[in-house]
Amino acid sequence: MKKHGKIISNEELLQVMEENRNTIILDVRESAEYAFNHIPEARSLPLGELEQRMDELEIESEIFVICRTGSRSDLAAQKLTAAGFERVFNVAPGMSQWNGPSQKSVNE
């Protein structure tokens, strides 16, 4: 299985967030997973919708793709790279091991 080449750890993503660079954290889990717990500035874009919604992303941005374990985000990173995005990083191990800031979506 081909894997996306650029991988960063959860800790490295935390450092990027602290630097406030112009980045996109792209959460490719399902909406329900995202609602339950996500990184505050992460953008929800489920893997199944990625190809239809790629035009919502700025092609020159640094994009950090995250899922629960790093496998869906790996696939998403490959799709983005194939579509011409050059600064795409897969975050591993992802939300299953995330210790940084997180929040729930409140829709009661």
C-alpha atoms as one frame of an Amber mdcrd trajectory, in Angstrom:
protein
   0.000   0.000   0.000   1.350   3.382  -0.998   1.590   5.847   1.839   1.646
   9.633   1.731   5.241  10.801   2.188   4.839  13.808   4.480   3.847  12.696
   7.952   3.982  14.725  11.147   3.290  13.680  14.713   0.555  15.027  16.969
   3.262  16.888  18.921   4.583  18.538  15.764   1.055  19.655  14.870   0.723
  21.254  18.308   3.905  23.235  17.640   2.550  24.391  14.274  -0.680  25.525
  15.966   1.308  27.516  18.531   3.163  29.309  15.731  -0.162  30.504  14.277
   0.966  29.884  10.720  -1.522  30.139   7.872  -2.555  26.522   7.998  -5.630
  24.384   7.563  -6.249  21.478   9.912  -8.531  19.213   7.938 -10.486  16.623
   9.919 -11.616  13.898   7.488 -13.564  11.811   9.996 -17.344  11.479   9.769
 -19.411  14.437  11.025 -20.531  12.563  14.157 -16.932  11.768  15.127 -15.955
  15.398  14.557 -18.903  16.660  16.636 -17.945  14.391  19.528 -14.373  15.702
  19.781 -12.181  17.821  17.505  -9.327  20.307  17.462 -10.909  23.764  17.901
  -9.657  25.291  14.649 -10.019  22.116  12.576 -12.265  22.140   9.544 -14.604
  19.177   9.112 -14.550  17.618   5.666 -15.433  13.899   5.729 -13.270  11.739
   3.473 -16.305  10.702   1.404 -16.970  14.356   0.474 -13.352  15.368  -0.131
 -13.311  15.066  -3.914 -16.498  17.127  -4.354 -15.381  19.826  -1.897 -11.664
  20.279  -2.622 -12.388  23.702  -4.110 -13.181  24.930  -0.566  -9.457  24.625
   0.273  -6.789  27.151  -0.652  -4.242  25.313  -2.798  -1.279  27.298  -1.430
  -2.090  26.637   2.240  -0.281  24.161   4.429  -2.848  21.448   5.063  -2.602
  19.067   8.021  -4.972  16.156   7.538  -6.176  14.302  10.619  -8.496  11.375
  11.330  -8.801   8.919  14.226  -5.731   6.773  13.546  -3.943   8.174  10.479
  -5.300   5.831   7.797  -8.192   7.885   6.368  -6.042  11.001   6.594  -3.310
   9.162   4.674  -5.782   8.463   1.868  -7.055  12.056   1.942  -3.482  13.410
   1.806  -2.792  11.256  -1.260  -5.972  12.533  -2.963  -5.095  16.160  -2.233
  -1.537  15.700  -3.494  -2.838  14.057  -6.669  -5.101  17.089  -7.169  -2.139
  19.485  -7.060  -1.912  20.450  -3.387   1.784  20.473  -2.508   1.941  21.288
   1.207  -0.085  18.408   2.626   0.856  16.543   5.799  -0.723  13.457   7.327
  -0.997  13.724  11.118  -0.301  10.392  12.817  -1.431   8.789  15.074  -4.279
  11.303  14.907  -7.238  11.964  17.202  -7.100   8.579  18.977  -3.922   9.834
  20.701  -4.594  13.592  20.667  -3.611  15.382  23.894  -3.886  18.952  22.655
  -6.858  21.319  22.849 -10.155  19.819  21.756 -13.843  20.616  21.893 -17.247
  19.115  21.223 -19.794  20.621  18.875 -22.802  21.672  20.934 -26.075  21.228
  19.038 -28.492  20.398  21.829
